[in-house]
């Protein structure tokens, strides 16, 4: 019997019994969590971003986008895809034939760190300023993060969210 007990520590148990936050949290769990749960992955100690390393970063993001419940590329904010698309547009090439998940793989040779600062000044990419950090006053990338979204009714259950977290950790451990 004791091995079949369902342990479910919820945030609602942390509030006073008469707190209005209990109802607010219930709404969050019922409506927001199943539709949009987000993973944030921080990448540091980059070193020299060679063609191979860029492709490995693209592969890491693709793995996150292919986990169960992922929104895929539409739910991911990964500056490198947009940056390489930006670099490609400077070359005057069309991107229509490249699937979004393959952009890093196909265009990694176009990576030019000297263009990163001008990239984040373009109005459609300014939000990436909060995603990347440069080394001192150089154009060299120090660290960054990307986000990707997940969904599923099962995410209302803490044990299922823990399984998802373990999938994220297993994916990171491979890199």
Backbone bond lengths (Angstrom), bond angles and torsions (degrees), N, CA, C in turn:
res aa  C-N    CA-C-N  psi(-1)  N-CA   C-N-CA  omega(-1)  CA-C   N-CA-C  phi
1 X - - - 1.436 - - 1.519 112.67 -
2 X 1.345 116.85 -44.49 1.459 119.44 -175.85 1.531 111.64 -67.13
3 X 1.328 117.70 -26.68 1.464 120.09 179.42 1.519 112.54 -75.58
4 X 1.313 117.70 -9.95 1.459 120.90 -178.59 1.529 112.34 -106.70
5 X 1.320 117.58 7.39 1.466 120.76 178.92 1.519 108.77 -68.03
6 X 1.321 116.34 132.48 1.452 122.24 177.64 1.530 108.38 -91.93
7 X 1.315 116.38 108.84 1.466 121.04 178.72 1.514 107.49 -88.07
8 X 1.304 116.57 122.19 1.456 120.47 -176.56 1.525 109.18 -139.28
9 X 1.329 116.10 82.29 1.456 120.55 176.99 1.523 107.95 -79.14
10 X 1.302 116.09 115.35 1.461 120.07 179.51 1.517 109.27 -108.42
11 X 1.307 115.79 161.51 1.458 119.87 178.24 1.523 110.85 -66.65
12 X 1.321 117.34 -24.58 1.469 120.70 179.91 1.524 111.35 -62.35
13 X 1.319 117.33 -27.62 1.463 121.02 179.58 1.519 111.83 -73.92
14 X 1.313 117.20 -9.78 1.459 121.44 178.93 1.535 112.27 -90.71
15 X 1.327 117.22 -10.28 1.460 121.62 -178.82 1.528 110.56 -95.88
16 X 1.309 115.23 156.98 1.464 119.74 172.43 1.530 108.67 -63.07
17 X 1.320 116.92 150.18 1.466 121.25 -174.88 1.530 113.37 -59.78
18 X 1.331 117.58 -27.70 1.462 120.22 -179.06 1.535 112.71 -101.68
19 X 1.314 117.91 13.39 1.466 121.70 -176.67 1.529 111.19 -72.95
20 X 1.341 116.81 136.58 1.472 120.09 175.42 1.534 111.71 -68.71
21 X 1.332 117.27 -14.18 1.459 120.70 179.00 1.529 112.38 -69.13
22 X 1.332 116.78 -21.40 1.469 119.98 178.95 1.528 109.73 -62.73
23 X 1.310 116.95 -46.30 1.467 120.46 179.50 1.531 110.68 -66.60
24 X 1.319 117.03 -40.34 1.460 121.26 178.56 1.532 110.51 -62.09
25 X 1.333 116.89 -43.57 1.463 120.20 179.48 1.530 111.36 -66.72
26 X 1.309 116.72 -37.04 1.473 120.62 177.70 1.534 110.15 -61.54
27 X 1.318 117.10 -42.72 1.465 121.19 177.19 1.534 110.90 -63.39
28 X 1.334 116.80 -40.95 1.466 121.20 178.48 1.524 110.63 -61.04
29 X 1.333 116.53 -45.95 1.468 120.80 -178.50 1.527 110.96 -68.78
30 X 1.313 117.89 -37.81 1.464 120.91 -177.77 1.532 113.34 -75.06
31 X 1.343 117.08 -34.67 1.457 119.36 -172.15 1.524 115.12 -113.20
32 X 1.325 117.84 -41.36 1.463 119.67 -175.21 1.529 112.69 -84.47
33 X 1.310 118.03 -50.28 1.467 122.26 -174.53 1.530 112.87 -57.13
34 X 1.341 119.70 -46.00 1.473 117.93 -179.34 1.526 113.75 -68.03
35 X 1.314 117.54 -22.30 1.453 120.63 -177.50 1.520 113.26 -94.43
36 X 1.350 116.66 -26.79 1.466 118.58 -174.70 1.518 110.30 -157.44
37 X 1.314 115.48 100.58 1.456 122.43 170.03 1.516 105.75 -118.00
38 X 1.320 116.91 136.21 1.457 119.84 -169.62 1.525 112.17 -118.43
39 X 1.321 114.93 138.82 1.463 122.14 170.90 1.520 107.50 -102.63
40 X 1.317 116.62 134.80 1.450 122.43 174.56 1.524 107.14 -116.86
41 X 1.315 116.67 122.26 1.461 121.75 -177.12 1.522 108.61 -114.21
42 X 1.337 115.82 120.80 1.460 122.47 179.62 1.523 109.02 -96.67
43 X 1.336 115.78 129.83 1.462 121.93 -179.01 1.521 107.68 -118.97
44 X 1.342 115.78 121.60 1.463 120.28 179.67 1.526 109.28 -134.23
45 X 1.309 116.41 179.38 1.475 122.25 -177.69 1.524 111.01 52.93
46 X 1.319 115.40 52.18 1.462 120.37 -174.51 1.521 114.28 -70.92
47 X 1.321 117.00 -39.33 1.462 119.04 -174.12 1.516 110.08 68.07
48 X 1.319 116.49 -152.05 1.454 122.29 179.91 1.526 109.34 -77.14
49 X 1.309 116.82 123.65 1.466 120.26 -179.55 1.524 109.68 -85.75
50 X 1.308 115.08 84.53 1.459 121.06 177.34 1.525 109.54 -75.90
51 X 1.305 115.05 170.73 1.464 121.53 177.78 1.530 110.69 -55.79
52 X 1.332 116.38 -43.57 1.469 121.17 -179.19 1.519 111.09 -66.22
53 X 1.322 117.00 -42.04 1.464 120.21 -179.29 1.531 110.89 -66.31
54 X 1.313 116.96 -38.64 1.464 120.56 176.46 1.524 110.76 -62.29
55 X 1.330 116.57 -41.95 1.457 119.89 178.78 1.529 111.08 -66.12
56 X 1.340 117.00 -35.40 1.467 120.48 176.07 1.532 110.60 -63.62
57 X 1.338 116.86 -40.28 1.468 120.06 177.03 1.525 110.44 -63.28
58 X 1.325 116.51 -42.94 1.460 120.13 176.88 1.518 111.76 -61.80
59 X 1.322 116.34 -39.39 1.461 121.54 178.38 1.527 110.98 -64.88
60 X 1.333 116.71 -41.09 1.473 121.06 177.62 1.521 110.42 -58.62
61 X 1.317 116.76 -48.08 1.466 120.99 -179.98 1.526 110.24 -62.95
62 X 1.328 116.90 -42.76 1.471 120.16 178.24 1.520 111.76 -59.89
63 X 1.323 117.02 -38.92 1.474 120.35 178.67 1.529 110.23 -62.82
64 X 1.333 117.31 -42.79 1.463 120.21 176.94 1.517 111.23 -62.33
65 X 1.327 116.76 -37.31 1.463 120.88 -178.81 1.525 112.79 -74.25
66 X 1.309 117.56 -13.45 1.456 120.49 -179.75 1.519 113.09 -105.86
67 X 1.332 117.43 6.51 1.462 120.22 174.51 1.526 109.39 -73.37
68 X 1.309 116.51 156.95 1.463 122.14 179.77 1.526 110.65 -56.05
69 X 1.314 116.67 130.29 1.453 122.14 176.43 1.515 115.02 87.45
70 X 1.328 118.36 1.01 1.460 120.58 -178.02 1.523 111.13 -71.05
71 X 1.325 116.09 146.60 1.458 121.22 172.75 1.530 110.62 -77.00
72 X 1.324 117.42 -10.34 1.463 121.33 -179.34 1.517 111.50 80.68
73 X 1.320 116.09 -154.83 1.471 120.03 -175.90 1.525 112.50 -64.45
74 X 1.314 117.15 -29.08 1.469 119.99 -178.52 1.532 111.66 -67.65
75 X 1.317 117.87 -23.79 1.462 121.56 -179.55 1.513 113.88 -100.84
76 X 1.336 116.75 13.75 1.467 120.90 -175.76 1.520 110.84 -114.34
77 X 1.322 115.55 138.64 1.462 122.91 171.79 1.522 106.58 -116.07
78 X 1.337 115.55 102.46 1.460 123.01 -177.59 1.517 106.89 -132.03
79 X 1.325 116.45 107.39 1.459 121.09 -171.35 1.527 112.92 -58.28
80 X 1.321 117.36 -32.28 1.459 120.40 -173.20 1.530 112.51 -62.79
81 X 1.317 117.63 -37.13 1.476 120.12 177.45 1.522 110.43 -61.68
82 X 1.324 114.96 -48.36 1.467 118.22 -178.67 1.528 110.89 -68.58
83 X 1.327 116.81 -35.98 1.466 119.52 178.82 1.530 110.70 -64.35
84 X 1.319 117.20 -44.27 1.460 119.33 179.75 1.533 111.39 -68.52
85 X 1.317 117.03 -32.49 1.475 119.87 173.32 1.528 109.95 -64.45
86 X 1.331 115.76 -40.92 1.463 122.20 176.85 1.533 109.95 -60.70
87 X 1.334 116.75 -48.04 1.464 121.29 178.88 1.529 110.37 -60.79
88 X 1.315 116.16 -40.92 1.455 120.81 179.55 1.523 110.99 -64.00
89 X 1.340 116.52 -37.85 1.465 119.24 179.33 1.531 110.89 -67.94
90 X 1.346 116.76 -30.33 1.462 119.35 175.79 1.533 110.75 -66.21
91 X 1.322 115.29 -28.94 1.467 121.44 177.24 1.531 110.63 -78.77
92 X 1.350 116.60 -16.12 1.457 120.75 179.44 1.514 114.46 85.73
93 X 1.333 117.55 18.58 1.467 120.72 -179.32 1.521 110.73 -93.31
94 X 1.327 115.38 153.41 1.464 122.02 176.58 1.527 109.47 -89.26
95 X 1.338 117.04 146.31 1.457 121.74 -179.44 1.525 113.12 -106.99
96 X 1.303 117.69 1.54 1.456 120.81 -172.90 1.524 114.01 -55.82
97 X 1.313 116.98 -29.56 1.464 119.87 -174.64 1.525 113.24 -89.47
98 X 1.340 118.72 -6.70 1.461 121.37 -177.12 1.526 109.77 -102.59
99 X 1.343 117.85 119.24 1.468 119.45 174.92 1.527 109.83 -61.87
100 X 1.318 117.02 145.45 1.466 121.34 -174.90 1.529 112.19 -55.54
101 X 1.337 117.07 -38.68 1.463 119.52 -177.87 1.535 112.61 -69.82
102 X 1.341 118.27 -15.05 1.466 122.22 -179.40 1.524 113.63 -101.51
103 X 1.320 117.87 -0.27 1.464 120.40 -175.17 1.525 111.50 -58.01
104 X 1.330 117.84 -46.37 1.473 120.17 -177.97 1.524 110.11 -62.71
105 X 1.306 116.19 -43.67 1.469 120.70 -179.48 1.526 111.43 -61.89
106 X 1.322 116.70 -44.34 1.465 121.18 -174.88 1.528 113.47 -79.64
107 X 1.335 117.03 -29.49 1.465 119.95 -171.98 1.528 114.49 -113.07
108 X 1.326 118.90 8.53 1.466 120.71 -173.74 1.524 113.14 -59.77
109 X 1.313 117.66 -24.29 1.466 120.68 178.80 1.535 111.89 -68.46
110 X 1.320 116.74 -17.16 1.463 121.01 -179.55 1.535 113.15 -83.85
111 X 1.333 117.60 -5.48 1.468 120.75 -176.21 1.522 110.76 -59.99
112 X 1.319 115.59 121.27 1.458 122.07 177.48 1.526 107.36 -133.82
113 X 1.343 117.67 104.28 1.464 120.02 -176.26 1.531 113.68 -60.62
114 X 1.333 117.09 -21.54 1.466 119.56 179.49 1.524 112.29 -66.70
115 X 1.335 117.17 -18.84 1.464 120.73 -179.45 1.531 113.32 -93.54
116 X 1.331 117.92 -4.53 1.466 120.33 -176.14 1.524 112.99 -60.97
117 X 1.333 116.46 -43.73 1.474 118.60 -178.58 1.525 111.96 -65.66
118 X 1.321 117.78 -37.46 1.473 118.88 177.94 1.533 110.35 -71.72
119 X 1.330 117.13 -32.16 1.467 122.23 177.07 1.525 110.98 -57.87
120 X 1.334 117.29 -46.61 1.478 119.62 -176.20 1.523 113.06 -79.28
121 X 1.332 117.93 0.28 1.467 119.63 173.72 1.524 111.61 -94.15
122 X 1.328 117.17 -14.90 1.458 119.93 177.04 1.522 108.35 -66.69
123 X 1.323 118.83 135.12 1.468 121.57 -175.32 1.526 114.55 -53.62
124 X 1.324 117.98 -38.04 1.464 119.12 -177.60 1.521 113.44 -76.58
125 X 1.339 117.75 -7.70 1.462 120.87 -179.12 1.536 113.66 -121.71
126 X 1.313 118.30 5.34 1.467 119.71 -176.38 1.527 113.33 -61.62
127 X 1.330 118.22 -26.80 1.461 119.35 -179.81 1.524 111.74 -64.55
128 X 1.331 118.20 -19.41 1.469 120.50 178.00 1.537 112.48 -71.56
129 X 1.326 118.01 -10.77 1.467 119.76 176.37 1.523 111.36 -56.09
130 X 1.314 115.91 -34.09 1.453 120.23 179.00 1.520 113.98 -80.55
131 X 1.328 117.64 -9.50 1.460 122.13 -177.01 1.527 112.86 -95.24
132 X 1.335 117.30 -22.00 1.462 119.53 -173.75 1.524 110.99 -125.48
133 X 1.326 115.96 152.20 1.461 122.49 177.60 1.524 108.21 -132.30
134 X 1.322 115.15 133.37 1.456 121.19 179.07 1.519 110.44 -93.57
135 X 1.338 116.11 158.48 1.463 121.67 172.96 1.514 107.70 -78.60
136 X 1.317 116.53 117.99 1.465 123.49 178.62 1.526 111.38 43.84
137 X 1.316 117.39 -126.96 1.469 121.22 -178.57 1.525 111.91 -103.69
138 X 1.312 116.65 24.55 1.457 120.34 -178.62 1.530 109.53 -97.14
139 X 1.320 114.84 177.16 1.466 120.73 174.14 1.518 111.46 -94.03
140 X 1.326 116.28 4.45 1.462 120.39 -178.31 1.526 110.27 -78.93
141 X 1.289 115.79 131.02 1.456 122.68 -179.24 1.526 109.80 -72.75
142 X 1.323 116.51 127.97 1.459 121.18 179.87 1.526 110.64 -94.19
143 X 1.322 115.93 -49.50 1.464 121.08 179.14 1.528 108.69 -161.77
144 X 1.324 114.36 165.95 1.462 120.14 178.43 1.508 108.51 -158.29
145 X 1.328 115.17 173.54 1.458 119.63 170.80 1.514 108.91 -139.31
146 X 1.325 114.38 159.21 1.461 120.22 173.35 1.516 108.01 -132.02
147 X 1.316 115.02 157.62 1.463 120.74 178.31 1.517 108.90 -123.64
148 X 1.312 114.71 150.31 1.458 120.19 174.24 1.525 108.13 -146.68
149 X 1.312 116.75 146.97 1.463 121.81 -170.75 1.517 112.13 -108.38
150 X 1.336 113.98 152.51 1.467 122.67 179.99 1.518 109.32 -133.56
151 X 1.323 115.16 159.53 1.460 120.47 179.14 1.518 109.45 -147.03
152 X 1.324 115.51 163.61 1.458 121.21 175.76 1.516 111.18 150.49
153 X 1.310 116.21 137.40 1.470 121.39 178.79 1.528 111.45 -58.99
154 X 1.328 116.42 -30.16 1.462 120.08 -179.19 1.534 112.54 -65.12
155 X 1.326 117.90 -16.28 1.465 120.68 -178.32 1.534 112.85 -73.56
156 X 1.324 116.62 -5.88 1.465 119.70 173.31 1.529 110.94 -68.93
157 X 1.318 115.94 -20.81 1.467 122.00 -176.25 1.531 108.50 -97.90
158 X 1.323 116.14 125.40 1.462 121.61 -176.73 1.521 112.01 -57.69
159 X 1.304 118.58 -38.96 1.465 121.26 -179.33 1.531 110.90 -63.25
160 X 1.319 117.43 -34.80 1.461 121.14 177.45 1.527 111.16 -71.17
161 X 1.328 116.57 -37.37 1.465 119.75 175.94 1.524 110.30 -65.03
162 X 1.335 116.27 -35.36 1.467 120.52 177.51 1.528 110.21 -64.83
163 X 1.327 117.59 -38.83 1.471 121.16 176.76 1.526 110.23 -62.06
164 X 1.353 115.40 -42.70 1.456 119.91 179.11 1.536 110.02 -63.38
165 X 1.317 117.00 -43.44 1.458 121.39 178.07 1.526 110.57 -59.29
166 X 1.322 117.53 -41.53 1.462 120.73 178.33 1.527 111.72 -65.59
167 X 1.333 117.41 -34.37 1.471 120.51 174.87 1.529 109.84 -63.37
168 X 1.328 116.50 -42.44 1.470 120.91 178.40 1.527 109.52 -60.98
169 X 1.315 115.96 -46.63 1.470 120.03 -178.11 1.528 111.14 -64.46
170 X 1.322 117.39 -41.10 1.470 120.61 178.24 1.526 110.34 -61.49
171 X 1.322 116.81 -40.21 1.458 121.10 179.09 1.520 110.35 -64.69
172 X 1.311 117.36 -45.46 1.472 121.38 179.03 1.512 111.20 -62.45
173 X 1.328 117.03 -41.56 1.465 121.09 -178.33 1.528 113.19 -59.67
174 X 1.315 117.21 -25.54 1.462 120.64 179.40 1.526 111.51 -75.65
175 X 1.317 116.71 -13.00 1.461 120.70 -179.52 1.515 111.32 -112.56
